[in-house]
Each structure stands twice: as C-alpha cells, then as structure tokens.
Amino acid sequence: MSNNSEKKHSKHGGKHLKHIEPEKKDHRLISKKKYNKELRKLEIELIKLQEWVKQKQLKVVVLFEGRDAAGKGGVIKRISGPLNPRICRIAALGTPTEKEKSEWYFQRYVEKLPVGGEIVLFDRSWYNRAGVEHVMGFCTDDQYEEFFRSCPKFEQMLIRSGIILIKYWFSVSDEEQENRFQDRLNDPTKRWKLSPMDVKSREKWVEYSKAKDEMFIHTDTKESPWFVVPADNKKLARLNCISHMLSLIPYEELPSEPIVFPPRIESQDYVRTPMSDQTFVPDRYSRKKDDDKSDSK
C-alpha cells in the first residue's frame, strides 16, 4: 500500500489492527421464544421508521459486509421482510460486465442509491474492491490503492448530499464459518449459496483478514465508521444489528388515521360462474380430521 493513500480521517491513525474475527466460536445464546418476541418488537419499530423515512423523504443506505456465511443475508431478510418493497429495497450486484469494468468504479453502485423516501440495503457493496477483488487478484495494485484514496471522499460526498450512510461488518469465527460451509454443503436447499468464490475463500482466511484490517485502517473514519456485528450466533446478530440501526436514525411514530372498511355491497344481478368451469390447483396435502389423529399416534 502506498504511503500516499488517504489516512488523515482514519480513527486508527495508520496503526495495524488486530484481526476482528476470533478463531474460536462465541457460544453466547438466546432462546427461540425470546428471539421471536424481541424480533417482533423490532419489526414494529422498523415499520415506524419506514413511515418516517417516507414522510420526511429521507435517503438511507446500509452496507452489509463481512466474511462469507457470516449471516449478512439473514439480517437483510429480517429488515426487509416486514417493510414495503417500494420503500426498502435490496441491492445485490453481480459480477461486473465488461462494460461496467470500463466505468468509473463507483458508477454502478451510484445507480442503486436511494431517492427521497427510500432505504437501500446493500448486500455487499463498493467494498468488494478492498476485499474479494484484491484478495483474488481481480483488480490491479493501482486500482486497489486508488480505491482507498477515493472511498472516504466518495462517502463524504454521499453524506453531504443528505444520505444517511451506515456500514456493518459481520464478524464470524473460523470455526463457525466452517460449520456453516459444511451445513451448506450437506443441505440441498442451501447448496446454491456455495459459490466457487466461497470454496476458494476457505484457502485464503489470512489474506482476507489482512485485507479487512487494511480496509478498516483507511475507511473506518469518524464521518463514516464501521460497526462490527459479532455474528457467530445468527439470532443475536440479527437483533443487535437491527436494534443498533434503529438507534442511528432519529425517527418518530407518526399518527395514523383509523381504517374503516365500508360494508360490502351485494349485487342481485351478479351470478357466480360454475366451479366446474374453473381449473384448480390439485390439493395434495389436506387430510380429514380422523386421518390427522391417526398420523399423530
């Protein structure tokens, strides 16, 4: 890394960090009952935030970065699940095309930024250059160094434009990541999550750790800090991340007008079409009550 790279805004003053990911698994737990109870509370708060963002025309960007299988997708799903997809959308960009490779690096991410009244959740982001592109050799050293010169300024521009920018790094131990990889390998419904890049990343744990340390040195700034989410326990990571995100965006509960359903108007002239004229999906799973009792024995 060139000594000419921008470091003056970094909280770390150029000092190297200890690796964020622990080697041994974090065994903190939460019961399923408590998790569901707390998640329900947070979902209600997310709805309040959504309405506030919509009325005040706020622009919110949340970046989710971290190790493969660290649980980023799970928390994104829990945030977006109860929200209106027209207000909260997910940006998960694929491999850049040849045309995109010739563009200004940040260009394809700029296209996904929110307009007023939107929340955008980036499932990985422009920090691909500091991580996978650097480690796997998909960018040159010059491009890598230029990223660290440009990124803090780029994020300052976003913030000055009125965007609320929040950055999360999901930290998972070596042991827990390996457990999740094995789970994906053995579960046919999860195997699609194992990309060729995931397989290669297992061999480059140390290289990714060094890349992440360097990334924090240059981009963990006072204006745009990184927030680390311990993610060995997925349920705790989701609750802690959502709660923290809500604490960073000032919002209020807006009064809502009561909804009154008008009475149905019966039409004497309308005659339903015969059931025999319609094509139904076959019912393959229902059982009679007596069958249910016998199945439970």
N, C-alpha and C positions, 0 to 999 in steps of 0.2 A: 504494500500500500504506500503510495506516495506521501511524503511529508507535506505536500501542498494541499492535501484534501482538507475540506472544511471541518474544523473541530471546535471552533470557538464557542458554539452554542451547546456543546455536549455537556451533560451533567457529570460525565466521567473524566473529563479533562485529559483524555488520551490514555488513561491507565487501563490496563487489561483487566477484564472481568473474570471472576470465577465462573465456571460453567453453571448455567442456571438449572439444567436438568440433573437431578440426582441419579446415582447409579442404582440405588436400592428403592424399592417400591414404598410409597407412602400408604400406610394402612388405615388412615382415618376413614370413618364410616358414617352413614346416615341411613336410618330406616326408610323403607319404601313408603310407609304411611306418612312420616314426617316430610319426606321429599315431595310427595304429591300434594300435601297440604300447603307447603311453602311455595311450590311452583304455581299453585292456583292463585295464591295471593299476588305473586309477581305478574302473572298473566293479566290480572285485573289492573295492575299498575301500568303494564305495557299498553293496555287499551286507553288509559287516561293520557299517557304520553303521546300515543298516536293522534288522539283528538287535538291535543295541544299543538303538536307539530303541524297538523293540517290547518288549524285556525291561524296560527302565528306565521305560517309559511316558512318554517324552519327548514334548514338543509342539514341532514345528519349523515355522516359517513362513519361506519365502524369497520375496522380492518381486523380480520382474524388470521393470525399466522401461528406457526408452531411446527413441531415435528409431525411427520406422517403418523396417522392413527392417534393423534393427541386429543381428539374429540371436538374439533372445530365445527364440523358439520352438525354434530348433535346440539350444540348450543345455538347455532344459527337456526336450526329447525324449531327449537323451543321458543326463540324470539319471534320468528316469523309466523309460527303456527296460528296463534290467536289473532293476528293482525290482518288488516285489509291488504291484499297483494298489490292494490293500486297505490298504496301509500308506502308500504315496506316491501322492497324487492331485493333479491339476491343477485349479486354479480359474481359469477364464477367463470372467468375467462379460460378458454382452452389454449392450446399451443398456438403461438402467433403464426399467421400465414407469411408467405414470402413478402407480400405487400406490406404487412404490418411490421415486419422486421426492418423495412426500409424507412419507416416513420420515426418521428421523434418518440423516444422510448415511452414517455408517459401518455402519448396520444390516445391509445386505445382504452386506457383507464379513464381519461378525462371524459370520454364519450359516455361512460357509465355513471358519472357523478349525478347527484340529485338536483332536481329543480325545487323550487319552493314548495314545501308541504310534503317532502319525501324523506324516507330513511332508506339508505342503501347499505346492505351488509356484504362486504367483500370477503368471499371465501378464497383466501389468498389474494394478493394484490401486487402493486408495483414492487414489493419487496422480493418478488421472485428473482430479481437480478442479484440481490445480495445473498440469496440462498441457493436454490437449485441451479440457477443459470451459472453461478460462479463455481459451485462445487462440481457440477457435471461438465463444465467446460463449454457451456452454450453461449458464453459471451467472452470477449477479449479482456485482457487486463485493463486496457484503456477505458473500455465501456464500464467496467466494474468501478474503477476509480472515479470516472465522471458521474456515475450514479450517486456516490457519496458526496460529491460536490454539489450536485443538483437537488437531491432529495430534500434536504432540510429547507432549501429555498422554495421548492415546489410546494411543500406542506405549509410553509408560511403564507404563500400566496393563497392557498385554499382557505386558510383560517382568516386571513384579512378580507377575503371575499364574503365572509359570513358563514362558511361551512363549519359545523361542529365536527371535529375530527377526533376519533377515539381509536387507539391502537392496542390490540391484545395479543400477547404471546402465550400460547398454551404449552406449558411445560410438563413433560411426561418422562418418567424414568426409563432407563434402558430395559429394565426387567418388565415393566408394564407394557411398553411398546412391543416387545417381543411376544408377550401374551396375546395382545390384540392382533398382531400379524398372524399368529397361529390360529386364532379364532376365525379370522377372515379366510384363511386357507382351508379350514375344515368345514366351514358353513357355506353351502351353495348359494344362500341368499346374500352373503356378504363378499363372496369371492370377487365380484366385479370391482370392489373397492381396491383390490391389489393391482396397482398398475406396474408396468415394468420399471418405472422410476422408484416405486416403493421397494421393489426387490433389490435394486442397486443401492438404495439408500442405507440398507442394513450393513453394507460393507463400508460405509463412509460416515459412521457415527461421529468420529472425532473431527472429520473435516467439516461436517455440519455444525458441530459445537463451536469450532473456531470461527466459522462464517457468521454464526449468530452473535458471538462475542464481538466481532468486528462491526457488525451491523448496529449493535447497541451503542458502541463507542461513538459512532458517527450520527446516529439518528434518534437516540434517546435524549431528546432535548427538553428544555424547560417549556418551550412553546408547544411541543408535540411529544409528550412522554410515552414510553411503552409501559403497559400494565401487564404483569406476569400473572397468569392463572395456573396454580398447581392443579394438574388435571389427571392424576392417577386414579382418582375417584370421579367418574363422569358426572354423577348426580351432584356432588358438591361443587364441581367446576361449573356446572350449568347455573346453579343457584347463586353462587358467589359472583359469577360474571354478570348475570342479568341484574342482580341487585346493585352491583357497582356501576354498571352502565346507567341505570336509572338515577343513581346519585350524582352523576356528572352532568345531567341535562335538567336544568330547572324547569319544572312544569307544574301546572295546577289542574285540579279536576274541574272541568267545565260543566256548568249546569246543562242538563239535557231536558228537553221538553217531553212530557209523557206521551207515549204512543197509544192511541186508542184505535182499535180495529173497528171499522164500520160493520154493521150487520150484513150478512150475506143476502143478496137479492135473488130470490127464487124466480126462475123463468118458467112459466107454464108452457111455453112454446118449444122449449128445448127437449129433445129426446136423445138419450144416450145411444151411441152405436152399440150393436150387439157385441158381447165379449168374444163370440166366435169369429168376429171379423178382425180381431187383433192378434198379433203374434207376440207371445210372451216368452221371456227367458225361462228355460226349464228350471224347476225347483228340485235341486239335487240333495238338499241337506235337511229339510224340515222333517220332523218326526212327530208322531202322535204322543200324547201325554203318557200313555201306557208304555210306549217304546222307550221314552226318556227314563222312566222308573227302572225298567229292566237294564238299560245301559249303565245306570249309576250303581247297580249292585256289583 
